[in-house]
């Protein structure tokens, strides 16, 4: 069984007063929306910092320049969390000329997670290290980390917890302000439902686990049905999905999610898929590869790690 640990190093009760509405036209995020001339914009963590890119590949702009160990993008709050060494900083893109604001120091290695207002970031990057951990208390904000995916022994977990306990909150007011701010609206995520299934073709071998009956489960992803075709359970359960035609309820002959057309001999990712606000593009991770696709068009590997769409996106799939 995989053990993961996290300790909240900063928690601040949210003020009861309502936060002001987001400024519509003055901040950096507003300027970045104009970058693509209509094409949706997404943020990417790369070797030299964080960059904004248009989905059509025609424009890009530096958002933060500097080497980072990790970053998270909160599209609803329009805040970038930055990690440099043991320091965690916030970059507020609602400001016209944002500068990093130090939140905490002494934070040990591990993926950043961010939770407030009873919600959490649903990152494009997947894997055990990106699972959201920490308390589920409404009205609490905090920063948490986790040991690496292979550090499952008790000694590693204990060492991580001790390191987190030594981390120091520098600016609790900033955390409270970010947690209390007004949020941009976001579509409700569309996850797989065990009660919503279709009959798989006779030549598809999918065996449900006793506690994980997901074979044939599906969700709508653009013009297709993203359908669970494989389930494998051990210490954890893994699933594979293929795309089905909603009319025939049969799998597509070729996989439009791949960078090059390929046979769907093997099931691919079950998500989550992050669909941009226009409904024309989607981001996801296929194994360890981040991919950007256009519905009805081509797919391409993303250079760097996509942090998500600039505007709040629809999340489809996963959470099985």
C-alpha positions in Angstrom: 0.0 0.0 0.0 1.3 3.4 -0.9 1.7 5.8 2.0 1.7 9.6 1.4 2.1 12.3 4.0 1.6 16.0 4.2 1.6 18.6 6.9 0.0 22.0 6.6 2.6 24.6 7.4 0.3 27.6 7.4 -3.4 27.8 8.1 -5.4 31.0 8.4 -9.1 31.4 9.1 -10.7 33.3 6.2 -12.3 36.7 7.0 -16.1 36.7 7.1 -16.3 39.8 4.9 -16.9 39.5 1.2 -13.9 40.1 -1.1 -14.0 42.7 -3.9 -14.8 41.5 -7.4 -11.8 40.8 -9.6 -10.6 43.7 -11.7 -11.6 43.0 -15.3 -9.1 45.0 -17.4 -6.0 46.2 -15.5 -4.0 43.2 -14.3 -1.4 41.0 -16.0 -4.0 38.2 -16.5 -6.2 40.6 -18.4 -3.3 41.5 -20.7 -2.4 37.8 -21.2 -6.0 37.1 -22.4 -5.4 39.5 -25.3 -2.1 37.7 -26.2 -3.8 35.2 -28.6 -6.2 37.5 -30.4 -9.0 35.0 -29.6 -6.9 31.9 -29.2 -7.0 30.5 -25.6 -3.9 30.9 -23.5 -2.3 28.4 -21.1 0.6 28.7 -18.7 3.7 26.5 -18.8 6.5 25.8 -16.3 9.8 25.5 -18.1 13.6 25.7 -17.5 13.6 29.5 -17.4 10.4 30.2 -15.5 6.7 30.4 -16.3 5.5 31.3 -19.8 2.1 32.1 -21.3 1.4 30.5 -24.7 -1.5 30.5 -27.1 -3.0 27.2 -28.0 -2.4 27.8 -31.7 1.3 28.3 -31.0 1.5 31.8 -32.6 2.3 33.8 -29.5 4.1 33.4 -26.1 5.1 35.8 -23.3 7.2 35.4 -20.2 5.1 35.6 -17.0 7.9 35.0 -14.5 11.6 34.7 -15.4 13.9 32.6 -13.2 14.6 29.0 -12.3 11.8 27.3 -10.4 11.5 24.0 -8.7 7.8 23.9 -9.0 4.7 26.1 -9.7 1.0 25.9 -9.5 -1.6 28.1 -11.2 -4.9 29.0 -9.6 -7.1 30.1 -12.5 -10.0 31.1 -10.3 -8.0 33.3 -8.0 -5.5 34.3 -10.8 -2.5 33.5 -8.5 0.7 31.7 -9.3 2.4 29.8 -6.5 6.2 29.6 -7.1 8.7 27.4 -5.4 12.4 28.2 -5.3 14.5 26.0 -3.1 12.8 26.0 0.3 10.9 29.2 -0.4 7.2 29.4 -1.5 6.0 32.7 -3.1 2.8 34.0 -4.6 2.6 36.0 -7.8 -0.8 37.8 -8.1 -1.6 38.2 -11.7 -4.5 40.6 -10.9 -1.8 43.2 -10.3 -0.5 45.2 -13.2 3.1 44.6 -12.4 3.1 41.7 -10.0 6.1 40.8 -7.9 6.6 37.6 -5.9 5.5 37.8 -2.3 7.2 35.4 0.1 4.8 33.2 1.9 6.9 30.5 3.6 10.5 29.3 4.1 12.1 26.0 5.1 9.6 24.0 3.0 11.1 20.5 2.2 11.1 19.0 -1.3 7.8 17.8 -2.5 4.9 18.8 -4.8 3.1 22.0 -3.9 -0.6 21.7 -3.1 -2.9 24.7 -2.5 -6.3 24.6 -0.9 -8.7 27.3 0.2 -12.4 28.1 0.1 -13.2 24.4 0.2 -11.5 23.7 -3.1 -8.2 22.6 -4.5 -6.2 22.9 -7.7 -6.8 20.2 -10.2 -3.4 20.1 -11.9 -2.7 18.9 -15.4 0.3 17.1 -14.0 -0.7 13.7 -12.7 1.0 11.0 -10.5 1.2 10.0 -6.9 3.3 13.1 -6.1 0.5 15.4 -7.3 -2.3 14.0 -5.1 -3.9 16.7 -3.0 -3.2 16.1 0.7 -3.9 18.0 3.9 -7.0 18.9 5.9 -10.4 19.3 4.4 -11.6 22.1 6.6 -13.8 24.8 5.0 -12.4 28.3 5.4 -8.8 27.3 5.8 -5.9 28.0 3.5 -2.5 26.4 3.6 0.5 25.0 1.8 1.4 21.3 1.9 4.0 19.0 0.4 4.5 15.3 0.0 7.4 12.9 -0.2 8.3 11.5 -3.6 6.2 8.7 -5.1 8.7 6.0 -4.3 9.5 7.1 -0.7 6.9 4.9 0.9 8.8 3.6 3.9 7.9 4.9 7.4 11.3 6.5 7.9 11.0 8.7 4.8 7.5 9.8 5.8 8.6 10.6 9.4 11.6 12.6 8.1 9.3 14.5 5.8 6.8 15.3 8.5 9.6 16.5 10.8 10.9 18.8 8.0 7.5 20.2 7.4 7.2 21.0 11.1 10.3 23.1 10.8 8.9 25.2 7.9 8.0 28.8 8.8 5.1 30.9 7.7 6.4 34.4 6.7 3.3 36.2 5.6 0.0 34.9 7.0 -1.8 38.1 5.9 -1.0 37.3 2.3 -2.4 33.8 2.6 -5.6 35.1 4.2 -5.9 37.8 1.5 -5.5 35.3 -1.3 -7.9 32.8 0.3 -10.6 35.5 0.8 -10.5 37.0 -2.7 -13.4 36.8 -5.1 -13.1 33.9 -7.6 -13.7 33.6 -11.3 -16.5 31.1 -12.0 -15.5 27.5 -13.1 -17.6 24.8 -14.7 -18.4 21.8 -12.5 -16.0 18.9 -13.2 -17.4 15.9 -15.1 -16.1 12.7 -13.5 -16.8 9.1 -14.2 -20.0 7.7 -12.6 -20.2 4.0 -11.8 -23.9 4.1 -12.6 -23.3 5.4 -16.1 -21.9 2.7 -18.4 -22.2 1.4 -21.9 -21.8 -2.2 -23.1 -18.2 -2.9 -24.3 -17.6 -4.8 -27.6 -17.2 -8.6 -27.3 -13.5 -8.5 -28.2 -12.7 -6.1 -25.3 -11.5 -7.8 -22.2 -12.2 -5.7 -19.1 -12.5 -7.3 -15.7 -13.9 -5.2 -12.8 -12.2 -5.4 -9.4 -14.5 -6.3 -6.6 -14.3 -2.8 -5.1 -13.6 -1.0 -8.4 -16.4 -1.7 -10.9 -15.6 0.8 -13.7 -15.5 -1.2 -16.9 -17.7 0.6 -19.5 -17.9 3.8 -17.5 -17.9 6.8 -19.7 -18.0 10.6 -19.9 -18.5 13.0 -22.8 -15.2 14.5 -24.0 -16.0 16.8 -26.9 -17.6 14.8 -29.7 -16.6 11.4 -28.2 -17.3 9.2 -25.3 -14.2 8.6 -23.1 -14.8 5.0 -22.0 -13.0 2.8 -19.5 -11.7 -0.3 -21.2 -9.2 -1.7 -18.7 -8.9 -2.0 -15.0 -5.9 -3.3 -13.1 -5.8 -3.3 -9.3 -2.9 -4.1 -6.9 -1.6 -1.7 -4.3 -3.7 0.9 -6.3 -6.1 0.7 -9.2 -5.2 1.8 -12.7 -7.5 2.4 -15.6 -7.2 2.8 -19.4 -9.7 4.6 -21.7 -10.5 4.6 -25.4 -12.6 7.0 -27.3 -16.0 5.8 -28.6 -18.3 7.1 -31.2 -21.5 8.2 -29.4 -23.7 7.1 -32.3 -22.4 3.6 -32.9 -21.1 3.2 -29.3 -18.0 1.5 -30.8 -14.4 2.6 -30.4 -12.8 4.9 -32.9 -10.5 3.3 -35.5 -7.6 5.7 -34.7 -6.7 7.7 -31.6 -7.0 11.5 -32.2 -5.3 12.1 -28.8 -1.9 10.8 -30.0 0.6 13.2 -31.6 0.6 10.9 -34.7 -2.5 8.8 -35.8 -2.2 5.4 -34.3 -4.2 2.2 -33.8 -6.1 2.1 -30.5 -4.8 -1.4 -29.7 -4.1 -0.1 -26.2 -6.3 2.1 -24.0 -4.9 5.5 -23.2 -5.4 8.1 -20.5 -8.7 8.4 -18.5 -7.8 11.9 -17.7 -8.4 14.3 -16.2 -8.6 16.3 -19.5 -8.6 20.1 -19.1 -10.9 21.7 -21.8 -10.4 25.4 -22.4 -13.3 27.8 -22.0 -14.0 27.9 -25.8 -14.4 24.1 -25.9 -11.9 23.9 -28.8 -8.7 22.7 -27.1 -7.7 20.3 -24.3 -4.6 19.5 -22.2 -3.9 16.2 -20.5 -1.0 13.9 -19.5 -0.4 10.6 -21.4 1.8 8.6 -19.1 4.7 11.1 -18.4 4.0 13.2 -21.5 2.0 16.5 -21.4 -0.1 16.8 -24.5 -2.1 19.7 -26.1 -4.8 18.8 -28.6 -7.4 20.6 -30.7 -10.8 18.9 -31.0 -11.0 17.8 -34.6 -7.4 18.7 -35.1 -3.8 17.6 -34.3 -2.1 16.9 -31.0 1.4 17.8 -29.9 3.7 17.2 -27.0 4.0 20.3 -24.8 7.5 21.6 -24.2 7.7 22.0 -20.4 4.9 21.3 -18.0 1.5 23.0 -18.6 0.1 24.5 -15.4 -3.3 24.9 -16.9 -5.4 27.3 -18.9 -5.3 30.9 -18.1 -9.1 31.0 -17.6 -10.9 28.4 -15.4 -11.3 25.2 -17.4 -13.7 22.3 -17.6 -12.2 19.1 -16.1 -13.4 15.9 -17.7 -12.6 12.4 -16.6 -10.5 10.7 -13.8 -11.5 10.9 -10.1 -12.7 7.3 -10.8 
